[in-house]
């Protein structure tokens, strides 16, 4: 009896091959032939599952966003129960930095896709915006909860501060990739900003 094919697993396998190719050679060089060679499959099979390179790219970006979310959630779970608003926000902002190989690859591919989407109307930017919006809401909700508990200034605007923190984290991530500053420097800046919003609890 022939082994049943796990189509979703095969799609993820092809997407992972795209990520590896893009991380090593650049997203612009990750054509169907290159991805097929990396995945060990035929171009025809990739076309069967995705149709076009644009559809493959969209699927891959959604996969990367989900993986980042899972990694951030794992960081939060490791904090114990219940985590504080500061620890949740710190975990999210830290995960967005290129602190290891997996997060470095995420940042490279994410930024490459974003740059390409600005001039290529066939590449949908909406999946990236949706993921960013969901993360922003989590941070905003955490700040609002801390505000209600009297842990952060009453006049603070949680939504505006969440936007500021995410923009800062994105800029720090880019500077780490470009070797403008070290990961420790970037983490220090995040800690400094969180001290301003959510002072560490006194032991």
C-alpha positions in Angstrom: 0.0 0.0 0.0 1.6 3.4 -1.0 2.4 5.8 1.8 -0.1 8.6 2.2 1.4 12.0 1.3 1.2 14.7 4.0 0.5 17.6 1.7 0.7 20.3 4.4 4.1 18.9 5.5 5.3 19.0 1.9 4.3 22.6 1.6 6.2 23.5 4.8 9.2 21.6 3.5 9.2 23.6 0.3 8.7 26.9 2.2 11.7 26.0 4.5 13.8 25.4 1.4 12.8 28.9 0.2 13.9 30.4 3.5 17.3 28.6 3.5 17.9 29.8 -0.1 16.8 33.4 0.6 18.9 33.5 3.8 22.0 32.4 1.9 21.6 34.1 -1.5 19.0 36.8 -1.1 15.2 36.6 -1.7 15.7 38.0 -5.2 17.8 35.0 -6.1 15.4 32.4 -4.7 13.7 31.4 -7.9 11.6 28.3 -8.5 14.6 26.3 -9.8 16.8 27.2 -6.8 14.1 26.4 -4.3 13.3 23.1 -6.0 17.0 22.1 -5.9 17.2 23.0 -2.2 14.1 21.1 -1.4 15.0 18.1 -3.5 11.8 18.3 -5.5 10.8 19.3 -9.1 9.7 22.7 -10.2 6.5 21.1 -11.3 5.8 19.9 -7.8 6.2 23.4 -6.4 3.9 24.7 -9.0 1.4 22.0 -8.1 1.3 23.2 -4.5 1.7 26.9 -4.9 1.0 27.8 -8.6 3.3 30.9 -8.6 6.4 32.1 -6.8 4.2 34.9 -5.3 1.9 32.3 -3.7 4.9 30.5 -2.3 6.3 33.7 -0.9 3.0 34.5 0.8 2.8 31.1 2.4 6.4 31.2 3.5 5.9 34.6 5.2 2.9 33.4 7.0 4.9 30.4 8.2 7.7 32.6 9.4 5.3 34.9 11.3 3.7 31.8 13.0 7.1 30.4 14.0 8.1 33.8 15.5 4.8 33.8 17.4 5.5 30.3 18.7 9.0 31.2 19.8 7.7 34.3 21.6 5.0 32.3 23.3 7.6 29.7 24.4 9.7 32.5 26.0 6.6 33.8 27.8 5.7 30.3 29.1 9.2 29.8 30.4 8.7 32.9 32.6 6.4 31.0 34.9 2.8 31.8 35.8 1.5 34.3 35.8 4.0 36.4 33.7 4.1 40.2 34.4 3.2 42.7 31.7 6.9 43.8 31.6 8.1 40.2 31.1 5.6 39.5 28.3 6.5 42.7 26.4 10.2 42.0 27.0 9.9 38.5 25.6 8.1 39.7 22.5 10.6 42.5 21.8 13.6 40.2 22.4 12.3 37.6 20.1 12.1 40.2 17.3 15.8 40.7 17.5 18.3 38.6 15.6 19.8 36.9 18.7 20.3 33.5 17.2 20.5 31.8 13.8 16.7 31.2 13.5 15.8 34.8 14.4 18.6 36.2 12.2 17.2 34.3 9.2 13.7 35.5 10.0 14.8 39.1 10.0 16.7 38.7 6.8 13.8 37.1 4.9 11.2 39.4 6.5 13.1 42.6 5.5 13.8 41.3 2.0 10.2 40.5 1.4 9.1 43.8 2.8 11.5 45.7 0.5 10.4 43.7 -2.6 6.7 44.3 -1.8 7.2 48.0 -1.9 7.8 48.0 -5.6 6.1 44.7 -6.7 2.3 44.9 -6.6 2.0 41.1 -6.9 3.5 40.6 -3.5 0.9 41.2 -0.8 2.1 43.1 2.2 -1.2 42.5 4.2 0.1 39.3 5.9 3.0 41.2 7.4 0.8 44.1 8.5 -1.7 41.7 10.1 1.0 39.9 12.1 2.5 43.3 13.2 -0.9 44.5 14.2 -1.6 41.5 16.3 1.7 41.8 18.1 1.0 45.5 18.7 -2.3 44.7 20.2 -0.8 42.3 22.7 1.8 44.8 23.8 -0.9 47.5 24.1 -3.1 45.3 26.1 -0.3 44.4 28.5 0.5 48.1 29.0 -3.2 48.9 29.6 -3.3 46.1 32.2 -0.2 47.4 33.9 -1.8 50.9 33.9 -5.0 49.7 35.5 -2.8 48.0 38.2 -1.0 51.2 38.9 2.3 49.9 37.6 2.8 52.5 34.9 1.9 56.2 34.6 -1.8 57.0 34.4 -1.3 59.4 31.5 0.4 56.9 29.3 -1.2 56.0 25.9 -0.8 52.2 25.7 -1.4 52.1 22.0 1.0 54.8 21.1 3.7 53.3 23.4 3.2 49.9 21.8 3.7 51.4 18.4 6.8 53.1 19.6 8.3 50.0 21.2 7.7 47.9 18.0 9.2 50.6 15.8 12.2 50.8 18.1 12.6 47.0 18.2 12.5 46.8 14.4 15.2 49.5 14.1 17.3 47.8 16.6 17.0 44.5 14.8 18.1 46.1 11.5 21.1 47.7 13.3 22.2 44.4 14.8 21.9 42.7 11.3 24.1 45.4 9.9 26.6 45.1 12.8 26.0 48.7 13.8 25.5 47.5 17.3 25.7 44.3 19.3 22.8 42.2 20.5 23.7 43.1 24.1 23.5 46.8 23.2 20.1 46.3 21.6 18.8 44.4 24.6 20.1 47.2 26.8 18.1 49.8 24.9 15.0 47.7 25.2 15.6 47.3 29.0 16.1 51.1 29.3 12.7 51.8 27.6 10.9 49.3 29.7 12.4 50.8 32.8 10.8 54.1 31.8 7.4 52.5 31.2 7.4 49.6 33.7 9.9 49.9 36.4 11.2 46.6 37.6 9.5 45.2 40.7 11.5 45.7 43.9 12.5 42.5 45.6 
